[in-house]
Amino acid sequence: QVQLVESGGGLVQAGGSLTLSCAPSGSFISINTVGWHRQAPGKQRELVATITNDDFRDYADSVKGRFTISRDTAKNTVYLHMNSLKPEDTAVYYCNADVVRISGRTNNYWGQGTQVTVSS
């Protein structure tokens, strides 16, 4: 059984920084493309950043220049470094990843979400 485990959320003042982590638990071979999404109350879930195996990174316009996605291949962990946080960044942040299982199949998984709250 594979699960994505997120951590690093919390409460921070505007202008502050947080780093979120996402790593699979269970038996797997590797992780491929990983995306961070967020959902604010009353709003649709939106894609914030993605990173591929080739280290290609893409960002939503709203976070460009402030957020950085990175991966530690040895630890099979993907990070979202968030700087210059704004109150409008407040949301539940979800990790989504394509995980190559022991069977050789690739399945898509979602994490449970981690709350980020930015106070003004």
Secondary structure as GFF3:
##gff-version 3
##sequence-region A 1 120
A	DSSP	beta_strand	3	7	.	.	.	ID=ss1
A	DSSP	beta_strand	10	13	.	.	.	ID=ss2
A	DSSP	beta_strand	18	25	.	.	.	ID=ss3
A	DSSP	beta_strand	28	39	.	.	.	ID=ss4
A	DSSP	beta_strand	46	51	.	.	.	ID=ss5
A	DSSP	beta_strand	57	59	.	.	.	ID=ss6
A	DSSP	beta_strand	67	72	.	.	.	ID=ss7
A	DSSP	three_ten_helix	73	75	.	.	.	ID=ss8
A	DSSP	beta_strand	77	82	.	.	.	ID=ss9
A	DSSP	three_ten_helix	87	89	.	.	.	ID=ss10
A	DSSP	beta_strand	91	101	.	.	.	ID=ss11
A	DSSP	beta_strand	106	110	.	.	.	ID=ss12
A	DSSP	beta_strand	114	119	.	.	.	ID=ss13
###
